[in-house]
Amino acid sequence: MDKTAQESYSAGEMLDRYFLQVRSHLLETAATLDRVDRATGAEKTAGDPRREFIARSLKILADGRPWRARRILELYSKI
């Protein structure tokens, strides 16, 4: 029987199931930021609010506190 509620998966099962997808998204984010940094005029984007939103989002992901998705959505709702 398939498990339908995320709560029915253990933490290990969740990592097994989503690790490669999360890894892919993180690599894509890093690659995009690298491309922005290498692009012509990159120095002009240092104060761009979008870069600040990305930086703040990464801090939320790393802080270990709950409700990361909600807090990031709330952050971006201020744009």
N, C-alpha and C positions, 0 to 999 in steps of 0.2 A: 504494500500500500504506500502510495506517495505521501510524503509529508507536505501539507499545504501551508501551515502557519510557521513563520520563521521561528517562533518560540519553541517549536517542537524539535529544532535542530540544536545540537550541542555547539559550544563555541568552536570546538575542533572541526565538527562537520561544516560549520559556516565557513571556516578558513579553507577547508578542503574544496568547498563548492565555489567560493568567490575569489580566492587568492589570485589566480591568473587574470581574472577580469580587473581586479583592483590594480594589480601590477601594470597591466596594459594602460589603464587610465593615468596612473602616476607617471609612467614613461612618456606618454603623449603630452602631458602637462609640462614635464621637464623639457622635452624636445621643443615644444612651442615657445617656452620662455627663452630657450637657447637661440631659436631662430629670431625672436624679437630682439634679443641682445646683439646679435650679429648683423641685423638689418641696418641699412642706411638710415641715419637719423635716430638711432636707438637712444642716444644721449638726450634727445628732446622728449623722450617718453618717461624720463625719471620721475617727473611730478604728475604723471597721468593718473587720475583717480582709479582707473581700471587696474593698473598695476598694484595700487594700494589695496584694492578689494581682493586681488589674487593673493597678495602677501598676508592679509588678515585672514583669509580663508585657510591658507596653509597653517597658520598659527592655531586656528581652531582645530584643524585636523590633528595637530600634534599635541594639543594640551591634555588629552586623555580624559577630559570631562564628557559626561553624557550629552545626548541631544545635539551631536555635531551637525547633522543634516539640517535640523531645525534652525540652529544658530546661523549657519551659512545662508539659508534661505532668508532669514530675517535681515542679515547683513546686506544681501543683494536687493531686498525689497526697498532699501533706502536710496537706490540709484534713481 
